[in-house]
Amino acid sequence: MKDSEKGLDIFLALIVEEGTLIPQVVEEVQKKVSEEVQRSLGTSVARVNIKIKGIKFSSK
């Protein structure tokens, strides 16, 4: 997390499950994190940056 003039810059790394629609999950996580930080801390969020760290494959 980094504080900027426009609010907080938040950096997250995610591991997603095989078959996940990554763009959809990233958008949802960005929205939820931003809303929760603003609600909990009363601080504006400039952006939520997400890096996909890996993909978890199910063992069959």
Secondary structure by P-SEA (a helix, b strand, c coil): cccccccbbbbbbbbbccccaaaaaaaaaaaaaaaaaaaaccccccbbbbbccbbbbbcc
